Amino acid sequence: MVRLSLLVSLATVLSILENQLPIPRPLWLKLGLANVITLVALIMYGTRAAVLVACMRALLAGIFGALPMLIFSFPAAVVSSLSMGILHQASGRRLSVIGLSVSGAVAHNLTQLLVAYFVLSLNRSSVMALAPILILAAVAAGLVTGLMARYLIRHLAR
Amino acid sequence: MLTRYDILLIAGFLIAALVGLGVVKYRADETDTVVVQVDGAEVIRLPLAVDRRFSVDGRLGRTDMEIKDGRVRVLNSPCRRKTCVHAGWIYKPYQTIICMPNRVVIRLTGGGDKLDGITG
Protein backbone atom coordinates (compact mmCIF):
# COMPACT_ATOMS: atom_id res chain seq x y z
CA MET A 1 0.00 0.00 0.00
CA VAL A 2 2.77 2.40 0.93
CA ARG A 3 4.65 1.62 -2.24
CA LEU A 4 1.50 2.08 -4.29
CA SER A 5 0.86 5.50 -2.79
CA LEU A 6 4.44 6.40 -3.55
CA LEU A 7 3.85 5.39 -7.15
CA VAL A 8 0.62 7.43 -7.23
CA SER A 9 2.37 10.55 -6.02
CA LEU A 10 5.23 10.03 -8.47
CA ALA A 11 2.80 9.62 -11.33
CA THR A 12 0.84 12.69 -10.26
CA VAL A 13 3.94 14.85 -10.15
CA LEU A 14 5.11 13.58 -13.54
CA SER A 15 1.68 14.25 -14.98
CA ILE A 16 1.54 17.83 -13.68
CA LEU A 17 5.16 18.52 -14.59
CA GLU A 18 4.65 17.29 -18.10
CA ASN A 19 1.72 19.65 -18.58
CA GLN A 20 3.86 22.61 -17.57
CA LEU A 21 7.05 21.82 -19.47
CA PRO A 22 7.79 24.77 -21.72
CA ILE A 23 8.64 22.52 -24.66
CA PRO A 24 6.89 23.50 -27.86
CA ARG A 25 4.49 20.79 -28.89
CA PRO A 26 1.03 20.60 -30.39
CA LEU A 27 -1.39 21.29 -27.56
CA TRP A 28 -3.10 17.95 -27.69
CA LEU A 29 -0.05 15.70 -28.01
CA LYS A 30 2.07 14.65 -25.08
CA LEU A 31 4.33 11.83 -24.07
CA GLY A 32 2.36 10.46 -21.13
CA LEU A 33 5.24 10.18 -18.68
CA ALA A 34 2.85 9.05 -15.95
CA ASN A 35 2.29 5.89 -17.96
CA VAL A 36 5.84 4.86 -17.00
CA ILE A 37 4.66 4.61 -13.40
CA THR A 38 1.49 2.74 -14.35
CA LEU A 39 3.68 0.21 -16.14
CA VAL A 40 5.92 -0.19 -13.12
CA ALA A 41 2.84 -0.81 -10.97
CA LEU A 42 1.56 -3.33 -13.50
CA ILE A 43 4.76 -5.32 -13.76
CA MET A 44 5.66 -5.25 -10.08
CA TYR A 45 2.24 -5.37 -8.40
CA GLY A 46 -0.26 -6.56 -11.01
CA THR A 47 -3.29 -5.32 -12.89
CA ARG A 48 -5.33 -4.06 -9.94
CA ALA A 49 -2.44 -1.97 -8.71
CA ALA A 50 -1.92 -0.53 -12.18
CA VAL A 51 -5.58 0.47 -12.56
CA LEU A 52 -5.57 1.94 -9.05
CA VAL A 53 -2.43 3.97 -9.68
CA ALA A 54 -3.69 5.22 -13.04
CA CYS A 55 -7.08 6.27 -11.66
CA MET A 56 -5.69 7.96 -8.56
CA ARG A 57 -3.14 9.77 -10.69
CA ALA A 58 -5.80 10.99 -13.10
CA LEU A 59 -7.96 12.23 -10.21
CA LEU A 60 -5.11 13.97 -8.39
CA ALA A 61 -3.61 15.49 -11.50
CA GLY A 62 -7.10 16.70 -12.36
CA ILE A 63 -7.58 18.29 -8.95
CA PHE A 64 -4.18 20.01 -9.01
CA GLY A 65 -4.28 20.80 -12.69
CA ALA A 66 -7.24 21.24 -14.98
CA LEU A 67 -10.34 19.75 -13.39
CA PRO A 68 -12.58 19.81 -16.50
CA MET A 69 -10.01 17.70 -18.31
CA LEU A 70 -10.93 14.81 -16.01
CA ILE A 71 -13.72 14.05 -18.45
CA PHE A 72 -10.99 13.03 -20.88
CA SER A 73 -8.21 11.84 -18.62
CA PHE A 74 -10.15 9.61 -16.23
CA PRO A 75 -11.84 7.28 -18.75
CA ALA A 76 -8.57 7.15 -20.67
CA ALA A 77 -6.67 6.15 -17.54
CA VAL A 78 -9.17 3.40 -16.74
CA VAL A 79 -9.30 1.94 -20.23
CA SER A 80 -5.58 2.16 -20.92
CA SER A 81 -4.46 0.60 -17.61
CA LEU A 82 -7.12 -2.10 -17.83
CA SER A 83 -6.19 -3.01 -21.37
CA MET A 84 -2.51 -3.15 -20.49
CA GLY A 85 -3.34 -5.43 -17.56
CA ILE A 86 -5.51 -7.72 -19.64
CA LEU A 87 -2.91 -7.92 -22.41
CA HIS A 88 -0.18 -8.58 -19.86
CA GLN A 89 -2.09 -11.54 -18.46
CA ALA A 90 -3.51 -12.80 -21.74
CA SER A 91 -0.19 -12.73 -23.55
CA GLY A 92 1.56 -14.59 -20.73
CA ARG A 93 4.74 -12.46 -20.81
CA ARG A 94 5.01 -12.72 -24.57
CA LEU A 95 4.48 -8.95 -24.79
CA SER A 96 7.32 -6.93 -23.32
CA VAL A 97 6.86 -3.72 -21.35
CA ILE A 98 7.29 -1.81 -24.57
CA GLY A 99 4.50 -3.68 -26.34
CA LEU A 100 2.24 -3.14 -23.34
CA SER A 101 3.14 0.53 -23.25
CA VAL A 102 2.32 1.01 -26.92
CA SER A 103 -1.05 -0.72 -26.61
CA GLY A 104 -1.86 1.27 -23.48
CA ALA A 105 -1.02 4.50 -25.28
CA VAL A 106 -3.21 3.55 -28.25
CA ALA A 107 -6.08 2.62 -25.89
CA HIS A 108 -5.58 5.92 -24.07
CA ASN A 109 -5.75 8.05 -27.21
CA LEU A 110 -8.68 6.19 -28.75
CA THR A 111 -10.64 6.48 -25.50
CA GLN A 112 -10.09 10.21 -25.47
CA LEU A 113 -11.21 10.39 -29.08
CA LEU A 114 -14.35 8.47 -28.18
CA VAL A 115 -15.05 10.85 -25.31
CA ALA A 116 -14.49 13.79 -27.65
CA TYR A 117 -16.94 12.23 -30.08
CA PHE A 118 -19.66 12.29 -27.43
CA VAL A 119 -18.73 15.39 -25.44
CA LEU A 120 -17.74 17.75 -28.24
CA SER A 121 -20.24 16.17 -30.64
CA LEU A 122 -17.59 15.72 -33.29
CA ASN A 123 -19.08 13.91 -36.25
CA ARG A 124 -17.98 10.60 -37.62
CA SER A 125 -15.90 11.91 -40.50
CA SER A 126 -13.68 14.04 -38.28
CA VAL A 127 -13.24 11.16 -35.82
CA MET A 128 -12.19 9.01 -38.76
CA ALA A 129 -9.70 11.65 -39.80
CA LEU A 130 -8.22 12.00 -36.32
CA ALA A 131 -7.97 8.33 -35.37
CA PRO A 132 -4.95 7.40 -37.54
CA ILE A 133 -3.00 10.44 -36.39
CA LEU A 134 -3.72 9.62 -32.76
CA ILE A 135 -2.68 5.99 -33.27
CA LEU A 136 0.63 7.02 -34.84
CA ALA A 137 1.28 9.49 -32.03
CA ALA A 138 0.43 6.82 -29.46
CA VAL A 139 2.83 4.31 -31.01
CA ALA A 140 5.65 6.85 -30.87
CA ALA A 141 4.87 7.94 -27.31
CA GLY A 142 4.34 4.35 -26.19
CA LEU A 143 7.74 3.28 -27.51
CA VAL A 144 9.47 6.05 -25.58
CA THR A 145 7.61 5.57 -22.29
CA GLY A 146 7.91 1.79 -22.64
CA LEU A 147 11.66 2.09 -22.97
CA MET A 148 11.79 4.31 -19.90
CA ALA A 149 9.66 1.85 -17.93
CA ARG A 150 11.89 -1.00 -19.02
CA TYR A 151 15.00 0.61 -17.56
CA LEU A 152 13.17 1.79 -14.46
CA ILE A 153 11.80 -1.68 -13.72
CA ARG A 154 15.19 -3.24 -14.30
CA HIS A 155 16.76 -0.92 -11.73
CA LEU A 156 13.92 -1.24 -9.24
CA ALA A 157 14.06 -5.01 -9.43
CA ARG A 158 17.60 -5.03 -8.15
CA MET B 1 14.50 -6.05 -26.44
CA LEU B 2 11.27 -6.17 -28.42
CA THR B 3 9.63 -9.58 -28.53
CA ARG B 4 8.13 -10.98 -31.71
CA TYR B 5 4.68 -10.22 -30.33
CA ASP B 6 5.64 -6.62 -29.63
CA ILE B 7 6.67 -6.19 -33.22
CA LEU B 8 3.49 -7.84 -34.50
CA LEU B 9 1.37 -5.62 -32.28
CA ILE B 10 3.15 -2.42 -33.24
CA ALA B 11 3.08 -3.35 -36.92
CA GLY B 12 -0.65 -3.96 -36.56
CA PHE B 13 -1.22 -0.50 -35.10
CA LEU B 14 0.92 1.12 -37.78
CA ILE B 15 -0.88 -0.69 -40.58
CA ALA B 16 -4.26 0.24 -39.12
CA ALA B 17 -3.18 3.87 -38.88
CA LEU B 18 -1.78 3.97 -42.41
CA VAL B 19 -4.87 2.31 -43.87
CA GLY B 20 -6.98 4.81 -41.94
CA LEU B 21 -4.91 7.69 -43.28
CA GLY B 22 -5.30 6.34 -46.80
CA VAL B 23 -9.06 6.01 -46.44
CA VAL B 24 -9.36 9.52 -45.05
CA LYS B 25 -7.18 10.91 -47.82
CA TYR B 26 -9.18 9.05 -50.43
CA ARG B 27 -12.49 10.23 -49.09
CA ALA B 28 -11.31 13.75 -48.39
CA ASP B 29 -13.97 16.07 -49.57
CA GLU B 30 -11.59 19.02 -49.41
CA THR B 31 -14.37 20.97 -47.79
CA ASP B 32 -14.32 21.97 -44.18
CA THR B 33 -16.24 25.21 -43.90
CA VAL B 34 -19.71 26.40 -44.67
CA VAL B 35 -20.20 30.10 -45.45
CA VAL B 36 -23.62 31.73 -45.38
CA GLN B 37 -24.25 35.04 -47.07
CA VAL B 38 -27.32 37.24 -46.83
CA ASP B 39 -27.73 39.93 -49.48
CA GLY B 40 -24.17 39.23 -50.59
CA ALA B 41 -22.62 39.86 -47.20
CA GLU B 42 -21.12 37.00 -45.22
CA VAL B 43 -22.98 36.56 -41.96
CA ILE B 44 -21.71 33.28 -40.60
CA ARG B 45 -18.87 30.82 -41.20
CA LEU B 46 -18.92 27.44 -39.48
CA PRO B 47 -16.75 24.30 -39.50
CA LEU B 48 -18.38 21.26 -41.08
CA ALA B 49 -16.76 19.08 -38.43
CA VAL B 50 -19.24 19.92 -35.69
CA ASP B 51 -22.83 18.80 -36.03
CA ARG B 52 -25.29 21.57 -35.20
CA ARG B 53 -28.33 23.53 -36.27
CA PHE B 54 -28.20 27.24 -36.85
CA SER B 55 -30.14 30.01 -38.59
CA VAL B 56 -29.73 33.33 -40.31
CA ASP B 57 -32.19 36.15 -40.89
CA GLY B 58 -32.87 36.92 -44.51
CA ARG B 59 -35.13 39.38 -46.29
CA LEU B 60 -38.32 37.39 -45.61
CA GLY B 61 -37.41 35.80 -42.30
CA ARG B 62 -35.37 33.11 -40.70
CA THR B 63 -33.68 30.32 -42.64
CA ASP B 64 -32.86 27.25 -40.53
CA MET B 65 -29.90 25.07 -41.50
CA GLU B 66 -28.34 21.87 -40.24
CA ILE B 67 -24.76 20.56 -40.32
CA LYS B 68 -24.41 16.81 -39.93
CA ASP B 69 -21.64 14.36 -40.85
CA GLY B 70 -19.79 16.95 -42.90
CA ARG B 71 -22.82 17.98 -44.93
CA VAL B 72 -25.19 20.90 -44.73
CA ARG B 73 -28.82 21.43 -45.71
CA VAL B 74 -31.66 23.90 -45.29
CA LEU B 75 -34.27 22.68 -42.85
CA ASN B 76 -36.75 25.47 -43.16
CA SER B 77 -37.15 28.66 -45.08
CA PRO B 78 -39.79 31.39 -45.22
CA CYS B 79 -39.74 31.42 -49.02
CA ARG B 80 -42.70 30.22 -51.11
CA ARG B 81 -41.21 27.56 -53.40
CA LYS B 82 -38.78 26.00 -50.87
CA THR B 83 -36.23 25.32 -53.60
CA CYS B 84 -33.49 25.62 -51.02
CA VAL B 85 -35.08 23.00 -48.77
CA HIS B 86 -35.56 20.62 -51.69
CA ALA B 87 -31.91 21.07 -52.67
CA GLY B 88 -31.12 18.65 -49.83
CA TRP B 89 -27.63 18.01 -48.51
CA ILE B 90 -24.52 19.59 -50.02
CA TYR B 91 -21.02 18.34 -49.20
CA LYS B 92 -18.72 18.83 -52.21
CA PRO B 93 -16.37 21.78 -52.75
CA TYR B 94 -18.10 24.88 -54.06
CA GLN B 95 -21.56 23.35 -53.91
CA THR B 96 -24.13 25.97 -53.08
CA ILE B 97 -27.71 26.28 -51.98
CA ILE B 98 -29.31 29.54 -52.98
CA CYS B 99 -32.57 30.92 -51.71
CA MET B 100 -33.29 33.91 -53.89
CA PRO B 101 -36.49 35.08 -52.17
CA ASN B 102 -34.75 35.22 -48.81
CA ARG B 103 -31.41 36.37 -50.34
CA VAL B 104 -29.55 33.54 -48.60
CA VAL B 105 -26.54 31.82 -50.18
CA ILE B 106 -24.94 28.77 -48.55
CA ARG B 107 -21.52 27.90 -49.87
CA LEU B 108 -18.90 25.25 -49.06
CA THR B 109 -15.22 26.18 -49.05
CA GLY B 110 -11.92 25.26 -47.48
CA GLY B 111 -9.47 22.43 -47.66
CA GLY B 112 -6.92 24.54 -49.49
CA ASP B 113 -9.21 25.10 -52.48
CA LYS B 114 -7.26 22.60 -54.59
CA LEU B 115 -9.60 22.42 -57.57
CA ASP B 116 -8.41 22.27 -61.16
CA GLY B 117 -11.51 23.96 -62.41
CA ILE B 118 -15.23 24.32 -61.94
CA THR B 119 -17.99 23.77 -64.42
CA GLY B 120 -21.66 24.43 -63.98
Interface residues (C-beta under 8 A of the other chain):
Chain A: S91 R94 L95 S96 I98 G99 V102 S103 V106 L120 S121 L122 N123 R124 S125 S126 M128 A129 A131 P132 I133 I135 L136 A138 V139 L143 R150
Chain B: M1 L2 T3 R4 Y5 D6 L9 I10 F13 L14 A16 A17 L18 V19 G20 L21 V23 V24 R27 A49 V50 D51 R52 K68 D69 G70
